[in-house]
Amino acid sequence: MSLNSFGHLFRFTTWGESHGPALGAVVDGCPPGVPLSEALIQPWLDKRRPGQNRNTTQRQEPDAVRILSGVFEGVTTGTSISLLIENTDQRSKDYGDIAQTFRPGHADLTYHLKYGVRDYRGGGRSSARETAARVAAGGVARQVLAALAPTVRITGYMVQMGEKRIDGSRFDWAEITRNDFWCPDPVAAAEWEDYLAWLRKDDHNSVGAMIEVVAEGVPPGLGAPIYGKLDSDLASAMMSINAVKGVEIGEGMAAAALTGRDNADEIFWENGRVGYGSNHAGGILGGISTGQPITVRFAVKPTSSILSPRRSIRLDGTPAEVVTKGRHDPCVGIRAVPVGEAMMALVLADHLLLDRGQTGGVRGRIG
Ligand SMILES: Cc1cc2nc3c(=O)[nH]c(=O)nc-3n(C[C@H](O)[C@H](O)[C@H](O)COP(=O)(O)O)c2cc1C
């Protein structure tokens, strides 16, 4: 399979399958001298780790990361950084039934039609186990940002589960880490808890979600016109996450309903700095960061693996009824939050290096 790499100057490649011995990432293009250790990457993996509460899959994986190369005496050397995460809790017998059957909503059928062979155990390469490797690579990207653009702060959270949305008037940043859903609205989080318990236990069903990732403190000037747009790389990054079906930046799809008077963010010169009256643009104009918060939203589809029977076909074309057992996330949006944050960090680190390479910090002046 080709195309396992992402990024331009700060480029990472992931490898591995759900039920193989291990998975990981190789990060290339990381500047030298950046402080890096396993302890600096592990907290991000712990945030994504399965089996932490009853609202996510019960697969128990420590997701302990090992750095195999590219770091010497606590700092990056500028050579490729290899990251390894062992798989320890595979339960392949859960997947015996699907060797001959295609699970609706999964990649089983398309992999078979394209490659003629597939590792059916846990979905093989299509499994979201792969996202652990991205989160590890994202940990390296965060270190690059901390070293070169320390003002950047990336925060992801869930704003919608099924039809149940947060109430913006109750938005509380501190609340995000207090519940199992990375939800900034405590009332919505309590409601989601009951709803998900009912869905999982009584309705044998799953539900989709909307995640928002915000990057604050991003310097103006990241991104380039036309094919190097920061927004197109962010959209590509988020869309590459398993189960993502839609990506929006700033007003996103809602911009279609606005008028120009409402949408164009007014510009001011205040205390020697550029200021804006609003942020409908989501922090990006002409593919280049404005210095305002970069806001990305992505929609994830409901988990396809559910205990309710769904119709499908077998390898020989005969009809089959699929009930997906095994351990699954009832709402994949929850664990997609740290993955979205990692992709934001990876894109920003890449564009920071691209900007450094092309402009070397040259900037236009105002005032
Ligand atoms: C963090 C995360 C966890 C996921 N966990 C599951 C899961 O437990 N069960 C499942 O059916 N799908 C899960 N998915 C989604 C599947 O990996 C994905 O739907 C499937 O591979 C098909 O790919 P596609 O939806 O991108 O087309 C998860 C996705 C993410 C991002």
The ligand as an SDF file (V2000), in Angstrom:
LIG
                    3D

 31 33  0  0  0  0  0  0  0  0999 V2000
  -10.2040    7.1250   17.5380 C   0  0  0  0  0  0  0  0  0  0  0  0
  -11.0890    6.2600   16.6810 C   0  0  0  0  0  0  0  0  0  0  0  0
  -11.5910    5.0740   17.1800 C   0  0  0  0  0  0  0  0  0  0  0  0
  -12.4080    4.2450   16.3990 C   0  0  0  0  0  0  0  0  0  0  0  0
  -12.9320    3.0980   16.9470 N   0  0  0  0  0  0  0  0  0  0  0  0
  -13.7880    2.3520   16.2090 C   0  0  0  0  0  0  0  0  0  0  0  0
  -14.4180    1.2090   16.7820 C   0  0  0  0  0  0  0  0  0  0  0  0
  -14.1800    0.8700   17.9550 O   0  0  0  0  0  0  0  0  0  0  0  0
  -15.2770    0.5000   16.0100 N   0  0  0  0  0  0  0  0  0  0  0  0
  -15.5810    0.8560   14.7100 C   0  0  0  0  0  0  0  0  0  0  0  0
  -16.3750    0.2070   14.0750 O   0  0  0  0  0  0  0  0  0  0  0  0
  -14.9980    1.9460   14.1460 N   0  0  0  0  0  0  0  0  0  0  0  0
  -14.1160    2.6890   14.8680 C   0  0  0  0  0  0  0  0  0  0  0  0
  -13.5400    3.7890   14.2850 N   0  0  0  0  0  0  0  0  0  0  0  0
  -13.8320    4.1070   12.8770 C   0  0  0  0  0  0  0  0  0  0  0  0
  -13.2190    3.1280   11.8750 C   0  0  0  0  0  0  0  0  0  0  0  0
  -11.8220    3.0200   12.0580 O   0  0  0  0  0  0  0  0  0  0  0  0
  -13.5350    3.5640   10.4440 C   0  0  0  0  0  0  0  0  0  0  0  0
  -14.8770    3.9330   10.3350 O   0  0  0  0  0  0  0  0  0  0  0  0
  -13.2930    2.4600    9.4520 C   0  0  0  0  0  0  0  0  0  0  0  0
  -11.9210    2.1060    9.4550 O   0  0  0  0  0  0  0  0  0  0  0  0
  -13.7090    2.8180    8.0100 C   0  0  0  0  0  0  0  0  0  0  0  0
  -13.0300    3.9470    7.5770 O   0  0  0  0  0  0  0  0  0  0  0  0
  -13.7900    5.3170    7.2150 P   0  0  0  0  0  0  0  0  0  0  0  0
  -14.8990    5.4600    8.1870 O   0  0  0  0  0  0  0  0  0  0  0  0
  -12.7400    6.3720    7.3830 O   0  0  0  0  0  0  0  0  0  0  0  0
  -14.2930    5.1780    5.8040 O   0  0  0  0  0  0  0  0  0  0  0  0
  -12.7190    4.6240   15.0540 C   0  0  0  0  0  0  0  0  0  0  0  0
  -12.2130    5.8370   14.5530 C   0  0  0  0  0  0  0  0  0  0  0  0
  -11.4200    6.6640   15.3510 C   0  0  0  0  0  0  0  0  0  0  0  0
  -10.9010    7.9630   14.8070 C   0  0  0  0  0  0  0  0  0  0  0  0
  1  2  1  0
  2  3  1  0
  2 30  2  0
  3  4  2  0
  4  5  1  0
  4 28  1  0
  5  6  2  0
  6  7  1  0
  6 13  1  0
  7  8  2  0
  7  9  1  0
  9 10  1  0
 10 11  2  0
 10 12  1  0
 12 13  2  0
 13 14  1  0
 14 15  1  0
 14 28  1  0
 15 16  1  0
 16 17  1  0
 16 18  1  0
 18 19  1  0
 18 20  1  0
 20 21  1  0
 20 22  1  0
 22 23  1  0
 23 24  1  0
 24 25  2  0
 24 26  1  0
 24 27  1  0
 28 29  2  0
 29 30  1  0
 30 31  1  0
M  END
$$$$
